[in-house]
Amino acid sequence: MSIPASRQSVVIPRPKDVAFSRFATDITSWWPMASHGPGQPQAETIVFEEEEGGRILERWKGGEEVIWGTVRRWEPSDRIEFLFHPGRDESEAQVVEVTFESVDGGTRVTLVDSGWDDPDAVVPEEEEDLKTGWEPVLGRYASME
């Protein structure tokens, strides 16, 4: 038995290429590092290495880096998929897929968080966070000008 995938969606009033770039290459400007990262408060930036196999890193004051995940698919303006395990061992990674679709008024950004195949590895308090944890993060992303 596994925990069902979490699906969140927002519409960004920008073209797909801008929405993609803001999500991946400008993530430091909108990610809530103070509450959603292992390096708080020493975190300075988050970096997506822009290629399949690239790392997702949190860089701290003083130069230390913490690996958050690995890029599995990098399709600018259309899709990014990555293994995600900030502050956890890679063996505990979930799969996050983000797609970008042109719609009237901008771009629909849909995030699917899946891969929690071992429910015994998730404590009950975390299960609700897995279902709703992306809501405030994507809300912050959507509100960026």
C-alpha positions as CSV (number, residue, x, y, z in Angstrom):
1,M,0.0,0.0,0.0
2,S,1.2,3.5,-0.7
3,I,0.1,7.0,0.1
4,P,-1.8,8.6,-2.8
5,A,-0.1,11.2,-4.9
6,S,-0.8,14.8,-4.0
7,R,-1.9,17.1,-6.9
8,Q,-1.8,20.9,-6.7
9,S,-2.4,23.4,-9.5
10,V,-2.2,27.2,-9.9
11,V,-2.5,29.5,-12.8
12,I,0.3,32.0,-13.3
13,P,-0.5,35.1,-15.4
14,R,2.7,34.6,-17.4
15,P,3.7,32.6,-20.5
16,K,5.0,29.1,-20.1
17,D,8.6,29.9,-20.5
18,V,8.4,32.6,-17.7
19,A,6.4,30.3,-15.4
20,F,9.0,27.5,-15.9
21,S,12.0,29.8,-15.4
22,R,10.5,31.3,-12.3
23,F,9.8,27.8,-10.8
24,A,13.2,26.2,-11.5
25,T,15.8,28.8,-12.2
26,D,14.5,31.6,-9.9
27,I,13.3,29.3,-7.1
28,T,15.3,31.3,-4.4
29,S,13.1,34.3,-5.0
30,W,9.9,32.5,-4.0
31,W,10.7,29.3,-2.0
32,P,9.9,29.8,1.7
33,M,13.4,28.8,2.9
34,A,12.7,30.0,6.5
35,S,10.1,27.4,7.0
36,H,10.6,24.8,4.2
37,G,14.2,23.8,4.1
38,P,16.8,21.9,6.2
39,G,19.2,24.8,6.4
40,Q,17.1,27.4,8.1
41,P,18.3,30.1,9.0
42,Q,21.7,29.7,7.3
43,A,20.2,28.9,3.9
44,E,21.0,31.5,1.2
45,T,20.0,30.0,-2.2
46,I,18.4,27.1,-3.9
47,V,19.8,25.9,-7.2
48,F,18.5,23.6,-9.9
49,E,21.3,22.3,-12.1
50,E,19.5,22.7,-15.4
51,E,19.8,19.3,-16.9
52,E,18.7,15.7,-16.5
53,G,20.9,14.2,-13.7
54,G,21.5,17.7,-12.3
55,R,21.3,18.3,-8.6
56,I,18.9,20.5,-6.6
57,L,21.0,22.2,-3.9
58,E,20.4,24.4,-0.9
59,R,23.5,26.6,-0.4
60,W,24.2,27.9,3.1
61,K,26.2,30.8,4.4
62,G,29.7,29.6,4.6
63,G,29.5,27.6,1.4
64,E,28.0,24.3,2.7
65,E,25.6,22.6,0.3
66,V,22.7,20.2,1.1
67,I,21.3,18.1,-1.8
68,W,17.6,18.3,-2.0
69,G,17.2,16.0,-5.0
70,T,18.0,15.1,-8.6
71,V,16.5,16.3,-11.8
72,R,15.0,13.3,-13.8
73,R,13.4,15.3,-16.6
74,W,14.3,18.8,-17.8
75,E,12.0,20.0,-20.6
76,P,12.1,23.8,-20.5
77,S,8.7,25.5,-20.7
78,D,6.9,22.1,-20.5
79,R,7.9,19.8,-17.6
80,I,10.4,19.2,-14.8
81,E,10.5,16.0,-12.8
82,F,12.8,15.4,-9.9
83,L,13.5,13.2,-7.0
84,F,13.0,15.2,-3.8
85,H,14.4,14.6,-0.4
86,P,15.4,17.8,1.3
87,G,17.1,17.0,4.6
88,R,16.5,13.2,4.2
89,D,18.4,10.3,2.7
90,E,18.0,9.8,-1.0
91,S,16.4,6.4,-0.4
92,E,13.4,8.3,1.1
93,A,12.9,10.5,-1.9
94,Q,9.5,11.2,-3.5
95,V,8.9,12.0,-7.1
96,V,7.8,15.5,-8.0
97,E,6.5,16.3,-11.5
98,V,5.7,19.8,-12.5
99,T,4.0,20.6,-15.8
100,F,3.3,23.9,-17.5
101,E,0.3,24.3,-19.8
102,S,-0.8,27.4,-21.7
103,V,-4.3,28.5,-20.7
104,D,-6.4,31.6,-21.1
105,G,-4.8,34.2,-18.9
106,G,-1.4,32.5,-18.6
107,T,0.0,29.1,-17.6
108,R,-1.5,26.3,-15.5
109,V,1.3,24.9,-13.3
110,T,0.4,21.4,-12.0
111,L,2.6,19.7,-9.4
112,V,2.2,16.0,-8.6
113,D,4.0,14.6,-5.6
114,S,4.2,10.8,-5.5
115,G,6.4,7.9,-4.7
116,W,5.6,7.5,-1.0
117,D,5.5,3.7,-1.4
118,D,6.3,2.8,2.1
119,P,3.6,4.2,4.4
120,D,5.5,2.8,7.4
121,A,8.3,5.3,6.7
122,V,5.8,8.2,7.2
123,V,4.6,9.1,10.6
124,P,0.9,10.1,10.9
125,E,1.8,13.8,11.4
126,E,3.7,13.8,8.1
127,E,0.9,12.2,6.1
128,E,-1.3,15.3,6.2
129,D,1.7,17.4,5.3
130,L,2.3,15.2,2.2
131,K,-1.3,15.9,1.1
132,T,-1.3,19.6,1.7
133,G,2.3,20.7,2.1
134,W,2.7,22.1,-1.4
135,E,-0.3,24.4,-1.1
136,P,1.5,27.2,0.8
137,V,4.6,26.7,-1.3
138,L,2.8,27.0,-4.6
139,G,0.7,29.8,-3.3
140,R,3.9,31.7,-2.6
141,Y,5.1,30.9,-6.1
142,A,1.8,32.0,-7.7
143,S,1.9,35.3,-5.8
144,M,5.3,36.4,-7.0
145,E,5.3,39.3,-9.5
